[in-house]
Amino acid sequence: MNLSIGLTVNGERRDIVLDDPRVTLLDLLRERLELTGTKKGCDRGQCGACTILVDGKRINACLALAVSHDGADILTIEGVANGEHLHPVQAAFIAHDGFQCGFCTPGQIMSAIGLIAEGHAGDDSERIREGMSGNLCRCGAYAGITEAVQEAQKILGNTRTERAA
Amino acid sequence: MNRFDYVRATTAAEAVAAASAPGAAYLASGTNLLDLMKGGIVRPSRLVDVTRLPGLDRIEALADGSLRIGAMVGNADLAHDAEFAKAYPAIAEALLSGASAQLRNAATVSGNLLQRTRCGYFYDTASRCNKRAPGSGCDARGGDNRLHAILGWSEACIATHPSDFCVPLAAFDAVVEIEGRNGHREVALEALHRLPGDMPEQESALEPGDLIVAVRLPASARTFAAHSRYLKVRERNSYAFAVVSAAAGLVIDSGMIKQARVALGGVAAKPWRARAAEAQLEGSAAGPAAFSRAAQAALAEAKPSGDNAFKIELAQRLIVRALVSAAQGTSERIPALPASPFSSPAGALHV
């Protein structure tokens, strides 16, 4: 069975022929589009390492069939920086030491970008921890992660206000 | 994961026809189904994708005061719909207490209703499980069962239904709209899920091909908006299934309870409407005496199915806490930790 789908991945249109409907968005990105920044941790929706944005919303790429997402706009960790300039969330993770081994970091950053875009947590540390609970960090860098999201929220919140003004 | 044929339905009728075949299953976002397929717990030969069906992603206020929620509305979209959260705060809080933000973004209304139990023996294909393999036995019965059912269970199955969303839906008389091979029909949410009896593999009132197209909340559901609450005890304070949960809604007039709604989650194979508790509350003064009587009545028939006798008292205490919170009045904003009994007006406590 050949199934054709079209996706926009990090701003680039991709036409893809799937030879098997079992391919998840995660496996499509990693194994077929060579975008290995999105990590495979548990592959069962429990760890959040595979978090990507699909049509602007953060989801677990491991629990999404690619064939069901024909036409979707996908943003992965490879697509968030502006050339040499890191995304404010990336910069904040470095500034606040929001990782140790780094395996969960792409998922953490994509989840934080999604969280800030959702706009429900603000810079309230309790709401940020709750909003980030779908991303596990085995190194336990949670304190730095929370601070990084708080700082990025302030920067992105200000940027938005300036643009609106 | 087994091989399967993929069918993208464009109309409900086409979906019903395609899913009526033996071995077929509906695919919405797949957050539960793909997990089950990866574990070899379910092996559908055909997936019928219903995410593109027209008109199922709407939230509509109907002329009779009821609200119709399309089956493909996302869990997060529904919880964050400002009008919805204001009118049905306990339902919004229940939704936000379930799973993680990523899963809530993907998961749909009907998918939430039809999610399968998280009993570890159902998930472990090396274990005996009457639900997964009818007639094979139940390894949960003599196994690690401290989180299993205390109401409505049978010797064949002691699993619980894991949904948070369904608990206040049961309390507030939600109705499920279904398209099937014989046309359109409706089933009370309370009657959608079945108790195990000696056929735990028969989990719902749905027939082959039946497609949930909407969930409807009657006009009465919003009369509890000022006094309602959903509380959930978990083994960690976020991203965990309920050990026990409770939904409570009250209509209070001059300190007297005019109407009451109580339902429990995590205690049975279905969301558990506690009508005996409601009867104790209605006509009583809104206070500890009535709340305590209600909690006793709700668990009167409960019995442990294993190492879980503690859940009976826990459920009673949680009902009292939910009723106290509901009587005090619905808070303006959903707490930082939705449904957590460890939240306080001074702020949530991460434990």
Interface residues (C-beta under 8 A of the other chain):
Chain A: M1 L3 D20 P21 R22 T24 D43 R44 G45 G48 T51 K57 R58 I59 N60 C62 L63 A64 L65 V67 S68 S111 G114 L115 E118 H120 D124 E126 R127 R129 E130 G131 M132 S133 G134 N135
Chain B: M1 R3 F4 D5 Y6 R8 L27 S29 G30 T31 L34 D35 K38 G39 L47 D49 T51 A76 H80 A99 S100 A101 Q102 L103 N105 A106 S238 Y239 A336 L337 P338 G347 A348 H350
